[in-house]
Amino acid sequence: MTITTDSYHVDVGCVQLSKFGAQVCGDVFLSRKIKEEERTIVAVSDGLGSGVKANVLATLTASMAVNFTLAKQPVERTARIIMQTLPVDQKRQISYATFTIADVEGSGETRIIEFDNPGWILVRNTKIVEIDKQELFIDLNDGRKRKMLLSQFKLQRDDRIVLVSDGVTQSGIGTARMPFGYGEDALKRYVCKLVKENSGISAYELARDIISKSNANDIYKPQDDITCAVIHFRNPRKLLICSGPPFNESRDKQLAEQIMSFDGRKIICGGTTSLIVSRELGIPIRVGLSIDSSGLPPISHMEGVDLVTEGILTIGKVAEILETLQDTEVYDTGPAAEIVKQMFQSDIIYLLVGTKINVAHQDPSLPVELEIRRNVMRKIARLLEDKFLKKVEIQFI
């Protein structure tokens, strides 16, 4: 099992608020990840006005943007089709929806095309980086032209891209403190401040804080739909969970070395497995004695390993928690809940599963729920991939 990767992880987070009194947000955010091509596509569209009509037009725009990009259509052609499809307000002679489309590859190569949305922001090392934008003029069927901006550049590790609708930059407009609205310059300063205060801030947290600020600018009664999407290009957060001794004892040392050399967080589930690692590497185990309300055996401690737990009962409970949860908020406590929390904080999860059968688990007096280890780990992998969209690699040893 290859447990390292040269690819970066693209973390995407978005938070939205509807205009005060509106039931439906007139801004639409869509994103897709194409695993085979290591591409991430993000689209933010702002429908003219607010409410259902704005939402329909913005949904049409964002859906076309994502689907044409998925079909590997050049972003310029995608934008042209959208522009030629959208109706135009007859009084104001403006399009019914604006948009920003970002196409990010795993290597960092990025293309962003924007039409009438506030300018996107690139934050690198807590500072704003200005990228040259190419003007594109799209000929419409009625002879008119529309100007869009195209940017092409390569992201660096820990770069963040911030996309917003005008509900952010125009928040607070008409108030005594900001009669002309928040503005793009003030937004840039605020984004830099947030990243400087918390260099590890996630895409979702950054988007959430920007939306909170915009809402406060509007005195908690948003005057427009508000959307902020953040793309964070960073190293993937990796987690290794090892459970069970190898089928052949001659591979014990390989197992121990594979765990300790892993470049990420490490969890060992199983008393026998942790004893093998301890014996092969000469690292003592400190056995925990504190029993919590989960009813599972207590956590132990080993230098170089983030978490050491009991084996089959704990991973069985992990599968049960994953099956029950509807989102990533974990309120349970105990060793299994702690493993699930670490899973949700990771982007790539490696499962290293020993295949030696534990004779103790063949006792017919044990509950039927005590499945063999490999089945439980397969179930965990499936839940993480299908339900929580995690990247999982599993190896049997």
C-alpha positions in Angstrom: 0.0 0.0 0.0 1.4 3.3 -0.9 0.8 5.5 2.0 2.2 8.7 0.7 1.0 11.0 -2.0 2.5 13.9 -3.9 -0.9 15.4 -4.6 -2.4 18.3 -2.6 -5.8 18.3 -1.0 -8.4 20.8 -2.1 -10.6 21.8 0.8 -13.8 23.6 -0.1 -16.2 25.3 2.3 -19.2 27.5 1.7 -21.7 29.3 3.9 -24.8 31.2 2.8 -27.4 33.5 4.3 -30.7 34.5 2.7 -31.9 38.0 2.5 -33.9 39.0 5.6 -37.4 37.8 5.2 -36.7 35.6 2.2 -37.3 31.9 2.4 -35.0 30.9 -0.5 -31.5 32.1 -1.1 -31.0 33.8 -4.5 -27.3 32.8 -4.6 -26.3 29.3 -5.5 -23.1 27.4 -4.8 -22.1 24.2 -6.5 -19.0 22.1 -6.4 -17.8 18.8 -7.8 -14.7 16.8 -7.3 -13.6 14.5 -10.2 -11.5 11.9 -8.4 -10.1 10.3 -11.6 -8.8 13.6 -12.9 -7.9 15.2 -9.5 -10.0 18.2 -10.4 -12.2 20.4 -8.2 -14.8 22.7 -9.8 -16.5 25.4 -7.8 -19.2 27.8 -9.0 -20.9 30.7 -7.3 -23.8 32.4 -9.0 -25.9 35.3 -7.9 -29.4 35.6 -9.4 -30.8 39.1 -10.1 -33.0 40.2 -7.2 -33.9 37.6 -4.5 -36.2 34.8 -3.7 -37.3 31.9 -5.9 -36.8 33.6 -9.3 -33.3 34.6 -8.4 -32.6 31.1 -7.1 -33.9 29.4 -10.3 -31.7 31.6 -12.5 -28.6 31.2 -10.3 -29.2 27.4 -10.2 -29.4 27.3 -14.0 -26.2 29.2 -14.3 -24.2 27.3 -11.7 -25.5 23.9 -13.0 -24.4 24.8 -16.6 -21.1 26.0 -15.3 -20.3 22.8 -13.4 -21.7 20.3 -16.0 -19.9 21.9 -18.9 -16.7 22.0 -17.0 -17.2 18.4 -16.0 -17.5 17.6 -19.7 -14.0 19.1 -20.2 -15.4 22.1 -22.2 -13.0 25.0 -22.2 -14.0 27.5 -19.5 -14.3 30.3 -22.1 -16.8 28.2 -24.2 -18.7 27.4 -21.0 -19.0 31.0 -20.1 -20.1 31.9 -23.7 -22.9 29.3 -23.6 -24.1 30.6 -20.2 -24.1 34.2 -21.4 -26.0 33.4 -24.6 -28.5 31.3 -22.6 -29.3 33.7 -19.8 -32.1 36.3 -20.4 -31.4 40.0 -20.0 -33.3 42.4 -17.9 -35.0 44.7 -20.4 -35.1 47.8 -18.2 -31.5 47.7 -16.9 -30.0 45.8 -19.8 -28.1 43.5 -17.4 -28.0 39.7 -17.2 -30.2 37.9 -14.8 -27.3 36.1 -13.1 -23.6 36.7 -12.4 -21.1 33.9 -11.8 -17.6 32.9 -10.9 -16.2 29.5 -11.9 -13.0 28.0 -10.5 -11.4 24.9 -12.0 -8.6 23.6 -9.7 -6.3 20.7 -10.7 -4.5 18.5 -8.2 -1.2 20.0 -9.4 -2.4 23.5 -8.4 -3.1 24.7 -12.0 -6.1 26.9 -11.7 -8.4 28.8 -14.0 -11.0 31.2 -12.8 -13.5 33.0 -14.9 -15.8 35.7 -13.5 -18.7 37.7 -14.7 -20.0 40.7 -12.7 -19.3 39.1 -9.3 -17.0 40.8 -6.8 -13.4 40.0 -7.6 -12.1 36.8 -6.1 -9.3 36.9 -3.5 -6.1 34.9 -3.4 -4.4 34.8 0.1 -0.8 33.6 0.3 1.2 33.8 3.5 -1.4 36.0 5.1 -1.1 38.5 2.3 -3.2 39.3 -0.8 -1.7 38.3 -4.1 -2.9 40.1 -7.2 -3.2 37.9 -10.4 -3.3 39.4 -13.9 -6.7 39.0 -15.4 -7.3 38.6 -19.1 -10.4 40.4 -20.6 -12.6 38.2 -22.7 -15.4 39.7 -24.8 -18.3 37.3 -25.5 -20.5 38.1 -28.6 -24.1 37.6 -27.9 -26.8 36.6 -30.4 -28.2 40.1 -30.5 -24.9 41.7 -31.4 -24.0 43.0 -27.9 -20.9 42.0 -26.1 -20.2 41.0 -22.5 -16.9 41.3 -20.7 -15.6 38.5 -18.5 -12.3 38.1 -16.7 -10.1 35.0 -17.0 -7.2 34.2 -14.6 -4.8 31.3 -15.0 -2.1 30.6 -12.4 -0.7 27.9 -10.2 -1.6 27.6 -6.6 1.0 27.1 -3.9 0.7 25.1 -0.7 -1.6 26.8 1.8 -3.1 29.2 -0.7 -6.7 30.2 -0.2 -9.1 31.5 -2.8 -12.2 33.4 -1.5 -15.3 33.8 -3.7 -18.1 36.0 -2.6 -21.4 37.4 -3.9 -22.1 41.1 -3.7 -24.1 40.5 -0.5 -20.7 40.4 1.2 -19.1 43.4 -0.3 -22.2 45.5 -0.2 -23.2 44.5 3.3 -23.8 47.4 5.7 -24.6 49.8 2.8 -26.6 52.8 3.9 -25.5 52.5 7.5 -23.7 55.3 9.3 -20.5 53.3 9.7 -20.3 52.3 6.0 -22.7 54.3 3.8 -21.2 52.8 0.6 -21.0 49.2 1.9 -18.3 47.0 3.3 -16.2 47.1 0.1 -13.6 44.7 -1.4 -10.6 46.4 0.2 -12.1 46.0 3.7 -13.0 42.4 2.9 -9.4 41.7 1.9 -8.0 43.2 5.1 -10.5 41.1 7.2 -9.6 37.9 5.4 -5.9 38.5 6.0 -6.6 39.2 9.6 -8.5 35.9 10.0 -5.8 33.9 8.4 -3.0 35.6 10.4 -4.9 34.9 13.6 -5.4 31.3 12.8 -3.1 29.9 10.1 -4.8 26.5 10.2 -8.3 27.9 9.7 -10.4 25.5 7.5 -12.2 26.6 4.4 -15.6 26.2 6.1 -14.4 28.2 9.2 -13.1 31.1 7.0 -16.3 31.2 5.0 -18.4 31.1 8.2 -16.4 34.0 9.8 -16.8 36.2 6.6 -20.5 35.5 6.5 -20.8 36.4 10.2 -19.0 39.7 9.6 -21.3 40.5 6.7 -24.3 39.7 8.7 -23.1 42.0 11.5 -22.5 44.7 9.0 -26.2 44.5 8.1 -27.1 44.6 11.8 -28.2 40.9 11.6 -30.9 41.6 9.0 -29.2 40.8 5.7 -30.2 43.3 2.9 -29.2 40.8 0.2 -28.4 37.1 -0.2 -24.9 36.5 1.1 -22.5 33.8 -0.1 -18.9 33.0 0.6 -17.0 30.0 -0.8 -13.4 29.3 0.2 -10.9 26.9 -1.6 -7.9 25.9 0.5 -5.1 24.2 -1.3 -3.1 22.3 1.3 -1.3 19.0 2.1 -3.8 16.3 2.8 -4.3 15.4 6.5 -3.6 11.7 6.7 -4.7 9.1 9.3 -3.5 5.5 9.7 -5.7 3.0 11.6 -4.1 -0.4 12.2 -6.0 -3.3 13.7 -5.0 -6.9 14.0 -1.8 -8.8 13.8 -0.4 -10.0 10.4 -1.4 -13.4 9.1 2.3 -14.4 9.1 4.4 -13.6 12.2 7.4 -13.0 10.0 5.7 -9.7 8.9 5.4 -8.4 12.5 8.4 -6.2 12.1 7.2 -4.8 8.8 3.9 -3.9 10.4 5.6 -2.1 13.3 7.9 -0.1 11.0 5.0 0.7 8.6 3.0 2.2 11.5 5.8 4.2 13.0 7.1 5.6 9.6 3.7 6.8 8.6 3.6 10.5 7.8 0.4 11.4 9.6 -1.7 10.6 12.7 -1.6 7.0 13.9 -4.1 4.8 15.7 -3.7 1.2 16.8 -6.8 -0.8 17.6 -6.0 -4.0 19.4 -4.1 -5.3 22.4 -2.2 -7.9 20.4 -1.3 -5.4 17.7 0.0 -2.8 20.1 2.1 -5.5 21.9 3.6 -6.5 18.5 4.6 -2.8 17.9 5.9 -2.5 21.4 8.0 -5.7 21.2 9.4 -5.0 17.7 10.4 -1.4 18.3 11.1 -1.5 22.1 8.5 1.1 22.9 6.6 0.5 26.2 2.9 0.7 26.5 1.2 2.5 29.4 -2.1 0.7 30.0 -5.0 3.1 30.8 -7.3 2.3 33.7 -10.0 5.0 33.3 -13.4 3.6 32.3 -15.8 6.0 30.7 -19.5 5.8 30.0 -19.0 4.2 26.6 -18.4 0.9 28.3 -15.4 0.1 26.0 -12.0 -0.9 27.4 -9.9 2.2 28.3 -7.4 4.0 26.1 -3.7 3.1 26.4 -0.6 5.2 25.5 2.5 4.6 23.4 5.1 7.1 22.4 4.8 8.0 18.7 1.2 6.7 18.4 -1.7 9.2 18.8 -4.3 6.7 20.1 -4.1 3.0 21.3 -7.4 1.2 21.9 -8.9 -2.2 22.3 -9.6 -3.9 19.0 -12.7 -5.6 17.7 -15.2 -4.1 20.2 -13.9 -0.6 19.5 -13.9 -0.8 15.7 -17.3 -2.4 15.8 -18.5 0.6 17.8 -16.8 2.9 15.3 -18.8 1.3 12.5 -22.0 1.7 14.5 -21.4 5.4 15.1 -20.6 6.1 11.5 -23.8 4.3 10.4 -25.9 6.3 12.8 -24.5 9.8 12.2 -26.2 12.1 9.8 -23.4 14.8 9.8 -19.9 15.2 11.2 -20.9 16.4 14.7 -19.9 13.7 17.2 -21.4 14.0 20.6 -20.5 10.5 22.0 -17.5 10.0 24.2 -15.0 7.2 24.6 -12.4 5.5 22.4 -14.6 4.8 19.4 -16.0 8.4 19.4 -12.4 9.7 19.5 -11.5 7.6 16.5 -14.5 8.9 14.6 -13.5 12.5 15.4 -10.0 11.9 14.1 -11.5 10.4 10.9 -13.6 13.5 10.3 -10.5 15.7 10.8 -8.6 13.7 8.1 -8.7 13.8 4.3 -7.2 10.4 3.5 -7.7 7.4 5.8 -5.5 4.4 5.5 -6.8 1.1 7.0 -4.1 -1.4 7.7 -5.8 -4.7 8.6 -4.2 -7.8 10.0 -5.8 -11.0 8.9 -4.7 -13.4 11.6 -7.8 -14.9 13.1 -8.1 -14.3 16.8 -9.3 -17.7 18.2 -11.0 -15.9 21.1 -13.5 -14.4 18.6 -14.6 -17.9 17.5 -16.2 -18.6 20.8 -19.9 -19.4 20.0 -21.0 -17.8 23.2 -19.9 -14.3 21.9 -22.5 -12.1 20.3 -23.1 -12.5 16.6 -22.4 -8.8 16.1 -18.7 -9.6 16.8 -17.9 -9.9 13.1 -14.4 -10.8 12.0 -12.1 -7.8 11.7 -11.8 -7.6 8.0 -15.6 -7.3 7.5 -15.9 -4.5 10.0 -13.0 -2.6 8.4 -14.6 -3.0 5.0 -17.8 -1.7 6.4 -16.0 1.3 7.9 -14.3 2.0 4.6 -17.5 1.9 2.7 -19.3 4.3 5.2 -16.4 6.7 5.1 -16.3 6.8 1.3 -20.0 6.7 0.5 -21.5 8.7 3.4 -18.8 11.1 4.3 -16.9 11.4 1.0 -13.5 10.5 2.5 -10.7 9.0 0.5 -9.9 5.6 2.0 -7.2 3.0 1.2 -7.4 -0.4 2.8 -4.6 -3.0 2.9 -4.8 -6.5 4.4 -1.6 -7.9 5.8 
